[in-house]
Amino acid sequence: MEPLRTAGEYFLACGRNHINIRGKFSYFYRAVDKHGKTVDFLLRPDRGIAAAQAFFRKALSTSLPRWPRKITLDGHLQSHVALRPLRREDPKWKYVEVRSNQYLNNIVEQDHRAIKRRCAAMVGGFKSFASAAITLAGIELAHRIRKRQFSFGRGRYQNFGSLKKIWDRALA
């Protein structure tokens, strides 16, 4: 029997999506917590072990001081192999449970829809890696604003009311 979950526990679901750039695939890594909030994302030209480690380091550096209790990964082998050296690097990794289950990762797959929907309309894909990174960052910003995850810094929360007003404030 699993212990009761407290409010301080933190779960991550990580996944990747392929993006077409000049006819070659690049990979868009994303991490989402158990409430569907986007933790971080990273666009990489490859999907190897180094790319997965770079993503895990980036995602956890932005989510500090919270440390995940469980991480749910897709079936990609390099993501699992990338966590082994990280366990030797930082003792906190030893207590993180790594899971791989098709159904437990649905939360990140549902969150990928915003990216997939917009990239599907781009038949030829992106022309350069830089333009893809900027466009995907903009899509992520719009997605975070829609999910009401965007803030203007600590202590500056203001209820702007509509999403249009928040978007205008974010671009100002």
C-alpha positions as a printed NumPy array, in Angstrom:
array([[  0.   ,   0.   ,   0.   ],
       [  1.346,   3.406,  -0.954],
       [  1.631,   6.064,   1.774],
       [ -0.657,   9.079,   1.698],
       [  0.643,  11.855,  -0.492],
       [  1.31 ,  15.18 ,   1.119],
       [  1.124,  18.594,  -0.504],
       [  4.926,  18.85 ,  -0.593],
       [  5.453,  15.849,  -2.849],
       [  6.416,  16.512,  -6.416],
       [  6.035,  14.239,  -9.436],
       [  7.392,  14.786, -12.936],
       [  6.286,  13.324, -16.234],
       [  8.885,  13.738, -18.982],
       [  8.472,  13.219, -22.681],
       [  9.859,  14.219, -26.03 ],
       [  8.385,  15.146, -29.363],
       [ 10.096,  15.254, -32.739],
       [ 10.186,  18.515, -34.686],
       [ 11.05 ,  18.715, -38.394],
       [ 13.863,  21.204, -39.127],
       [ 15.093,  21.261, -42.744],
       [ 13.958,  17.677, -43.274],
       [ 15.739,  16.323, -40.178],
       [ 14.223,  15.541, -36.833],
       [ 15.128,  17.529, -33.734],
       [ 13.705,  16.664, -30.361],
       [ 11.627,  18.784, -28.027],
       [ 11.876,  17.565, -24.419],
       [  9.206,  18.611, -21.901],
       [  8.548,  18.028, -18.212],
       [  5.15 ,  18.456, -16.596],
       [  4.273,  18.067, -12.917],
       [  1.337,  15.988, -11.687],
       [ -1.024,  18.967, -11.874],
       [ -0.264,  19.558, -15.555],
       [  1.949,  22.591, -14.997],
       [  4.867,  22.862, -17.394],
       [  8.151,  22.616, -15.502],
       [ 10.573,  23.124, -18.379],
       [ 11.289,  22.374, -22.026],
       [ 14.377,  22.026, -24.212],
       [ 14.923,  21.715, -27.972],
       [ 17.894,  19.54 , -28.977],
       [ 19.161,  18.393, -32.381],
       [ 19.758,  14.862, -31.063],
       [ 18.057,  12.474, -28.659],
       [ 21.014,  10.761, -27.053],
       [ 22.077,  10.353, -23.464],
       [ 23.78 ,  13.764, -23.319],
       [ 20.592,  15.46 , -24.535],
       [ 18.489,  13.704, -21.896],
       [ 20.974,  14.609, -19.129],
       [ 21.025,  18.242, -20.245],
       [ 17.242,  18.308, -20.117],
       [ 17.046,  16.722, -16.648],
       [ 19.62 ,  19.166, -15.271],
       [ 17.8  ,  22.138, -16.8  ],
       [ 14.351,  21.   , -15.65 ],
       [ 15.448,  20.392, -12.067],
       [ 17.454,  23.608, -11.838],
       [ 14.32 ,  25.617, -12.66 ],
       [ 12.114,  23.638, -10.276],
       [ 14.332,  24.061,  -7.213],
       [ 13.9  ,  23.92 ,  -4.218],
       [ 11.308,  21.226,  -4.962],
       [ 12.807,  17.856,  -5.809],
       [ 10.687,  15.149,  -7.471],
       [  9.793,  12.005,  -5.602],
       [  8.897,  10.16 ,  -8.809],
       [  9.737,  10.708, -12.466],
       [  7.667,   9.065, -15.184],
       [  9.494,   8.603, -18.471],
       [  8.458,   7.371, -21.876],
       [  9.942,   4.139, -23.19 ],
       [ 12.991,   5.829, -24.737],
       [ 16.056,   3.932, -23.461],
       [ 18.474,   6.906, -23.498],
       [ 16.314,   8.788, -20.981],
       [ 16.598,   5.911, -18.526],
       [ 20.335,   5.469, -19.116],
       [ 20.882,   9.234, -18.652],
       [ 19.638,   9.066, -15.064],
       [ 22.281,   6.543, -13.946],
       [ 25.264,   8.96 , -13.981],
       [ 23.07 ,  11.661, -12.413],
       [ 22.487,   9.376,  -9.421],
       [ 26.24 ,   9.336,  -8.793],
       [ 26.477,  13.084,  -9.335],
       [ 23.879,  14.178,  -6.779],
       [ 22.763,  12.125,  -3.752],
       [ 19.173,  13.415,  -4.062],
       [ 18.744,  11.344,  -7.236],
       [ 19.099,   8.112,  -5.246],
       [ 15.67 ,   8.62 ,  -3.678],
       [ 13.836,   9.424,  -6.908],
       [ 11.674,   6.598,  -8.211],
       [ 11.872,   6.274, -11.998],
       [  8.8  ,   4.815, -13.642],
       [  8.037,   3.923, -17.232],
       [  4.42 ,   3.276, -18.018],
       [  2.411,   4.157, -21.078],
       [ -0.601,   5.305, -19.065],
       [  1.256,   7.199, -16.336],
       [  2.832,   9.425, -18.985],
       [ -0.526,  10.55 , -20.431],
       [ -0.332,  13.921, -18.682],
       [  2.727,  14.979, -20.685],
       [  1.348,  13.491, -23.895],
       [ -1.83 ,  15.542, -23.464],
       [  0.288,  18.627, -22.901],
       [  2.259,  17.888, -26.108],
       [ -0.927,  18.449, -28.121],
       [ -0.439,  22.221, -28.149],
       [  2.954,  21.782, -29.842],
       [  1.828,  18.997, -32.184],
       [ -1.251,  20.923, -33.307],
       [  0.739,  23.998, -34.291],
       [  3.658,  22.109, -35.849],
       [  1.355,  19.857, -37.913],
       [  0.222,  22.898, -39.878],
       [  3.831,  23.593, -40.874],
       [  4.076,  21.092, -43.716],
       [  7.737,  21.701, -44.558],
       [  8.849,  22.147, -40.975],
       [ 11.165,  24.895, -39.764],
       [ 13.935,  26.419, -41.861],
       [ 16.494,  26.789, -39.066],
       [ 17.127,  25.543, -35.56 ],
       [ 17.125,  29.105, -34.194],
       [ 13.723,  29.939, -35.67 ],
       [ 12.338,  26.635, -34.352],
       [ 13.629,  27.395, -30.838],
       [ 12.105,  30.9  , -30.853],
       [  8.782,  29.713, -32.26 ],
       [  8.494,  26.818, -29.804],
       [  9.344,  29.12 , -26.893],
       [  6.526,  31.416, -28.045],
       [  4.107,  28.496, -28.307],
       [  5.107,  27.413, -24.789],
       [  4.59 ,  30.958, -23.485],
       [  1.127,  31.108, -25.041],
       [  0.352,  27.666, -23.593],
       [  1.484,  28.74 , -20.114],
       [ -0.589,  31.911, -20.288],
       [ -3.625,  29.87 , -21.322],
       [ -3.057,  27.528, -18.351],
       [ -2.568,  30.618, -16.107],
       [  0.989,  29.609, -15.224],
       [  2.646,  32.861, -16.208],
       [  3.705,  35.391, -13.592],
       [  5.595,  38.665, -13.774],
       [  7.944,  37.881, -10.915],
       [  7.74 ,  37.442,  -7.188],
       [  5.346,  39.769,  -5.417],
       [  4.03 ,  41.271,  -8.631],
       [  0.921,  39.17 ,  -9.134],
       [ -1.942,  41.179, -10.465],
       [ -5.2  ,  39.815, -11.707],
       [ -5.383,  41.261, -15.212],
       [ -8.667,  39.503, -15.838],
       [ -8.698,  38.295, -19.406],
       [ -6.053,  36.218, -21.132],
       [ -5.68 ,  38.947, -23.753],
       [ -4.653,  41.449, -21.089],
       [ -2.134,  38.99 , -19.629],
       [ -0.728,  38.342, -23.119],
       [ -0.413,  42.082, -23.802],
       [  1.354,  42.575, -20.458],
       [  3.739,  39.655, -21.17 ],
       [  4.745,  41.122, -24.517],
       [  5.149,  44.671, -23.2  ]])
